[in-house]
């Protein structure tokens, strides 16, 4: 059009083609022929081909749009919804495989380390980290593993799961720490205050408590952790809350380890494995 800048952004080179079971690629074959021509001489020769001329004329006869026109026609809200949907589906699929791998390592008592870089990378870029979908699903998977193994008397696996949870939450706390506002000694004090109630830990380390008692204690610890992660309790920063929740998970792991070590009844707690974390790409 007159007055329109002659640039790639406004050039009408993108043909509108009807979608269907089959698409006639004829109007585009001239482009393929030119791309596959090795030298300028052969390109000039190709342009003189009757087949190429026919394809070129078909392309010119089609309604064509520029990038500028395509962008103006796009429905931004619909595009955002679609991109978010396919992104969530991809994350859900990858996350499921990742969590299944974690649960197999724990349930099979494998001598393998497990890292949370897949999660911590997401956390470090999340606008509201405590609301992270991946974090929520990961904690739920660990919770489920802990409960199911307590039900089966495999306390060493529950202990290892709690330890992994503690490592994860501590890593998250380190991501959130802002040294300009949190003094190291003050953080330690706040961390102790958040986990001062020993009742649930005493239940976990005692052979006198029943399976149901231990499960209830675990669920109460999960609720306390979620409460810490979901809110700015009494002005505590997110890093302090995560550190407190991580310390609570570690104390639960130690309590269950004490249970295994003091085993008076021969329960199968002899294969407790320390879990280490390091950075690598999950499957």
C-alpha positions in Angstrom: 0.0 0.0 0.0 1.1 3.6 -0.7 2.8 5.1 2.4 3.5 1.7 4.0 7.2 1.2 4.7 8.8 -1.5 2.5 10.2 -3.7 5.2 9.9 -7.4 6.1 7.4 -6.5 9.0 4.9 -5.1 6.5 5.6 -7.3 3.5 2.6 -9.5 2.6 4.5 -12.7 2.1 2.5 -15.1 4.3 -0.3 -16.8 2.3 -3.6 -17.7 3.9 -4.3 -21.4 3.2 -7.4 -23.4 4.1 -6.8 -26.1 6.7 -8.3 -29.5 5.9 -7.4 -33.2 5.6 -5.1 -32.3 2.8 -3.3 -29.1 2.0 -2.2 -28.1 -1.5 1.4 -27.1 -1.1 1.8 -26.2 -4.8 1.7 -22.5 -4.2 4.8 -22.8 -1.9 6.9 -25.3 -4.0 8.7 -22.4 -5.7 10.2 -21.4 -2.3 11.4 -25.0 -1.7 12.9 -25.1 -5.2 14.8 -21.9 -4.6 16.1 -22.9 -1.2 17.4 -26.2 -2.5 19.2 -24.5 -5.4 22.9 -24.6 -4.5 24.1 -21.6 -6.5 22.8 -18.3 -7.9 23.0 -19.6 -11.5 20.9 -22.6 -10.7 18.4 -20.2 -8.9 18.1 -18.1 -12.0 17.6 -21.3 -14.0 15.0 -22.4 -11.6 13.0 -19.2 -12.0 12.7 -19.9 -15.7 11.1 -23.3 -15.0 7.5 -23.5 -16.0 6.6 -25.4 -12.8 8.2 -22.8 -10.6 6.4 -20.0 -12.5 3.1 -21.7 -12.1 3.7 -22.2 -8.3 4.8 -18.5 -8.0 1.6 -17.3 -9.8 -0.5 -19.4 -7.5 1.2 -17.9 -4.5 0.6 -14.4 -5.8 -3.1 -15.2 -6.3 -3.6 -16.2 -2.7 -4.6 -13.7 0.0 -1.4 -12.9 1.8 -0.7 -11.2 5.1 2.2 -9.4 6.6 3.6 -10.1 10.1 2.2 -6.8 11.2 -1.3 -7.7 10.0 -1.1 -11.2 11.6 0.0 -9.7 14.9 -2.9 -7.2 14.9 -5.4 -10.0 14.1 -4.2 -12.2 17.0 -6.3 -12.5 20.1 -3.8 -11.9 22.9 -5.9 -13.3 25.7 -6.7 -16.5 23.8 -3.0 -16.9 22.8 -1.9 -16.5 26.4 -4.5 -19.1 27.6 -3.4 -21.6 25.0 0.4 -21.1 25.7 -0.3 -21.5 29.4 -2.3 -24.7 28.8 0.4 -26.4 26.8 3.1 -25.2 29.2 1.1 -26.6 32.2 0.5 -29.9 30.4 4.3 -30.3 29.7 5.2 -29.4 33.3 2.6 -31.9 34.6 3.9 -34.7 32.5 7.6 -34.0 33.4 6.7 -33.5 37.0 4.8 -36.8 37.2 7.9 -38.7 35.9 10.2 -36.8 38.2 8.0 -37.6 41.3 7.6 -41.2 40.3 11.4 -41.5 40.1 11.7 -39.9 43.6 9.1 -42.3 45.1 10.8 -45.3 43.6 14.2 -44.3 45.0 12.6 -44.0 48.5 10.3 -47.0 48.5 13.0 -49.3 47.0 15.6 -48.0 49.5 18.0 -47.3 46.6 21.5 -46.0 47.4 20.9 -43.0 45.1 20.9 -39.3 45.8 18.1 -37.1 44.6 18.2 -33.4 43.8 15.6 -30.7 43.5 17.1 -28.4 40.9 14.1 -28.9 38.7 12.1 -27.4 41.5 14.5 -24.8 43.0 15.1 -23.3 39.5 11.3 -22.8 39.2 11.1 -21.4 42.7 13.8 -18.9 42.1 11.8 -17.3 39.3 8.3 -17.7 40.8 6.4 -14.5 41.6 4.8 -16.2 44.6 7.2 -19.1 45.5 5.1 -20.5 48.3 2.2 -20.9 45.8 4.3 -22.9 43.3 2.4 -25.8 41.7 5.6 -27.9 41.5 6.4 -27.3 45.1 2.9 -28.2 46.2 3.0 -31.5 44.2 6.4 -32.4 45.5 5.5 -31.9 49.1 2.3 -33.9 48.6 4.3 -36.8 47.1 6.7 -36.7 50.0 3.8 -36.6 52.5 2.2 -39.6 50.8 5.5 -41.6 50.9 5.9 -40.8 54.6 2.4 -41.8 55.6 2.3 -45.0 53.5 5.6 -46.2 54.9 4.6 -45.5 58.5 1.5 -47.6 57.9 3.8 -50.4 56.8 6.3 -50.0 59.6 9.1 -48.9 57.3 10.1 -46.0 59.5 13.6 -45.6 57.9 12.0 -44.7 54.6 9.7 -42.2 56.3 12.8 -40.8 58.0 14.6 -40.4 54.7 11.6 -38.7 53.1 11.5 -36.2 56.0 15.2 -35.5 55.6 14.7 -34.9 51.8 11.9 -32.6 52.6 14.1 -30.7 55.1 16.9 -30.4 52.5 14.4 -29.1 50.0 12.9 -26.5 52.3 16.3 -25.4 53.5 17.3 -24.9 49.9 14.2 -22.8 49.3 15.0 -20.7 52.4 18.5 -20.0 51.1 17.0 -18.8 47.8 14.7 -16.4 49.7 17.2 -15.1 52.2 17.8 -11.3 51.9 20.9 -10.5 54.0 19.9 -6.8 54.0 17.0 -7.6 56.3 17.9 -10.8 58.1 20.8 -11.0 60.5 22.2 -14.5 60.8 21.8 -14.7 64.6 18.3 -13.4 64.4 17.4 -15.9 61.8 18.6 -18.8 64.0 16.5 -17.5 66.9 13.4 -17.2 64.8 14.0 -20.7 63.4 14.2 -22.2 66.9 11.0 -20.4 68.0 9.0 -21.8 65.0 9.7 -25.5 66.0 9.6 -25.2 69.8 6.7 -27.7 70.2 8.2 -31.2 70.8 5.0 -33.2 71.2 4.8 -34.5 67.6 8.5 -35.4 67.6 8.1 -37.3 70.9 5.3 -39.3 69.3 7.4 -40.2 66.3 10.4 -41.4 68.4 8.3 -43.5 70.8 7.6 -47.2 70.3 4.7 -46.7 72.8 2.7 -44.6 70.3 0.5 -46.4 67.9 0.7 -46.2 64.1 -2.4 -44.0 64.1 -0.7 -41.7 66.6 2.4 -41.4 64.4 0.3 -40.7 61.3 -1.7 -38.0 63.2 1.6 -36.4 64.3 2.9 -36.4 60.8 -0.3 -34.8 59.4 0.0 -32.1 62.1 3.6 -31.4 61.1 2.5 -31.2 57.4 -0.3 -28.7 58.4 2.2 -26.6 60.4 4.7 -26.6 57.5 2.0 -25.5 55.1 0.9 -22.8 57.4 4.4 -21.5 57.6 4.8 -21.6 53.9 1.5 -20.0 53.1 1.7 -16.9 55.1 3.9 -14.2 56.6 3.4 -15.4 60.2 3.8 -12.6 62.7 5.9 -10.7 60.1 8.4 -13.5 59.5 9.9 -13.5 56.1 9.4 -16.3 53.7 13.0 -17.4 54.1 12.5 -17.7 57.9 9.3 -19.6 57.4 10.9 -22.0 55.0 13.9 -22.5 57.2 11.6 -23.2 60.2 9.6 -25.7 58.2 12.8 -27.3 57.0 14.1 -27.6 60.5 10.8 -29.2 61.6 11.1 -31.8 58.8 14.7 -32.6 59.8 13.7 -33.0 63.5 11.0 -35.5 62.4 13.6 -37.4 60.4 15.9 -37.5 63.5 13.0 -38.7 65.7 12.2 -41.6 63.3 15.8 -42.5 63.1 15.9 -42.6 66.9 12.9 -44.9 66.7 14.8 -47.3 64.4 18.0 -47.2 66.5 16.1 -48.0 69.7 14.1 -50.7 68.0 13.0 -53.2 70.7 10.8 -55.4 68.6 12.8 -56.2 65.5 11.0 -54.0 63.0 12.8 -53.6 59.7 14.5 -50.3 60.3 18.1 -51.5 59.6 18.4 -50.0 56.1 18.1 -46.3 56.9 20.0 -44.3 54.2 21.2 -40.8 54.4 20.0 -38.8 51.4 22.3 -36.2 49.8 21.3 -33.5 47.4 23.2 -32.1 44.4 22.4 -30.4 41.2 21.6 -32.2 38.0 18.8 -32.5 35.5 15.9 -34.8 36.5 14.5 -37.3 34.1 
